Amino acid sequence: MNSGLIQTLLTVGGGVIGGIITYFGTKTKANSDTESVYAHSMPDMIAKVQELLEQLESKNGKIAELTSQVEDQSHTIDALTKQVGLMQDKIDKLTGDKQNDEISK
């Protein structure tokens, strides 16, 4: 009986060990397959990221250029507003503020 029990334990133990080896083998293969997929797709992903970075840099340059143009236009608008104000003052002096009195009525 002892030999039957030992044989049964060895069979069960061998099955468990075989199952463990199969599990880790499958897990290792899955990991290597995943790494293989990443290795094949990594150059494409790097190229796409590089392209996006270049587009971002280009857009940042355009934003800086547009910001500069807006600032220049703001200065022009401020200068024109001052000129209009000075012209209005001259008109008021020439007309004796009669025009403004008519407008406010």
C-alpha positions as CSV (number, residue, x, y, z in Angstrom):
1,M,0.0,0.0,0.0
2,N,2.8,2.3,0.8
3,S,4.2,1.9,-2.7
4,G,0.7,2.7,-4.2
5,L,0.4,5.8,-2.1
6,I,3.9,6.9,-3.0
7,Q,3.3,6.2,-6.7
8,T,0.1,8.3,-6.5
9,L,1.8,11.1,-4.8
10,L,4.6,11.1,-7.4
11,T,2.1,11.1,-10.2
12,V,0.2,14.0,-8.6
13,G,3.4,15.8,-7.8
14,G,4.6,15.3,-11.4
15,G,1.3,16.6,-12.8
16,V,1.5,19.7,-10.5
17,I,5.1,20.3,-11.5
18,G,4.2,19.9,-15.2
19,G,1.3,22.3,-14.8
20,I,3.6,24.8,-13.2
21,I,6.2,24.5,-16.0
22,T,3.5,24.8,-18.6
23,Y,2.0,27.9,-16.9
24,F,5.3,29.7,-16.7
25,G,6.2,28.7,-20.2
26,T,2.9,30.1,-21.5
27,K,3.3,33.2,-19.5
28,T,6.9,33.7,-20.7
29,K,5.8,33.2,-24.3
30,A,2.9,35.7,-23.9
31,N,5.4,38.2,-22.5
32,S,7.8,37.7,-25.3
33,D,5.0,38.0,-27.9
34,T,3.9,41.3,-26.2
35,E,7.5,42.5,-26.3
36,S,7.8,41.5,-29.9
37,V,4.7,43.5,-30.8
38,Y,6.1,46.5,-29.0
39,A,9.5,46.1,-30.7
40,H,7.9,46.0,-34.1
41,S,5.6,49.0,-33.5
42,M,8.0,51.1,-31.5
43,P,9.7,52.7,-34.5
44,D,6.3,53.7,-35.9
45,M,5.2,55.2,-32.6
46,I,8.5,57.1,-32.2
47,A,8.1,58.5,-35.7
48,K,4.6,59.6,-34.9
49,V,5.6,61.3,-31.7
50,Q,8.5,63.0,-33.5
51,E,6.1,64.2,-36.2
52,L,3.7,65.5,-33.5
53,L,6.5,67.3,-31.7
54,E,7.6,69.0,-35.0
55,Q,4.0,70.1,-35.6
56,L,3.8,71.5,-32.1
57,E,7.0,73.4,-32.6
58,S,5.7,74.8,-35.9
59,K,2.4,75.8,-34.2
60,N,4.3,77.4,-31.3
61,G,6.3,79.5,-33.8
62,K,3.1,80.6,-35.6
63,I,1.6,81.5,-32.2
64,A,4.6,83.6,-31.3
65,E,4.4,85.3,-34.7
66,L,0.7,86.0,-34.4
67,T,1.1,87.3,-30.9
68,S,3.8,89.7,-32.1
69,Q,1.4,90.9,-34.9
70,V,-1.4,91.4,-32.4
71,E,0.9,93.4,-30.2
72,D,1.9,95.6,-33.1
73,Q,-1.7,96.1,-34.1
74,S,-2.6,97.0,-30.5
75,H,0.1,99.7,-30.6
76,T,-1.2,101.0,-33.9
77,I,-4.8,101.1,-32.6
78,D,-3.6,102.9,-29.4
79,A,-1.7,105.5,-31.6
80,L,-4.8,106.0,-33.9
81,T,-7.1,106.3,-30.8
82,K,-4.8,109.1,-29.5
83,Q,-4.8,110.8,-32.9
84,V,-8.6,110.7,-33.1
85,G,-8.8,112.1,-29.5
86,L,-6.5,115.0,-30.5
87,M,-8.5,115.6,-33.7
88,Q,-11.7,115.6,-31.6
89,D,-10.1,118.2,-29.2
90,K,-9.2,120.4,-32.2
91,I,-12.7,120.1,-33.6
92,D,-14.1,121.0,-30.2
93,K,-11.9,124.1,-30.0
94,L,-12.8,125.1,-33.6
95,T,-16.6,124.7,-33.1
96,G,-16.7,125.8,-29.5
97,D,-18.1,122.5,-28.4
98,K,-21.4,123.3,-30.2
99,Q,-21.2,120.0,-32.1
100,N,-20.9,118.0,-28.8
101,D,-23.8,119.9,-27.3
102,E,-26.0,119.0,-30.2
103,I,-25.0,115.3,-30.0
104,S,-25.7,115.0,-26.3
105,K,-29.2,116.5,-26.7
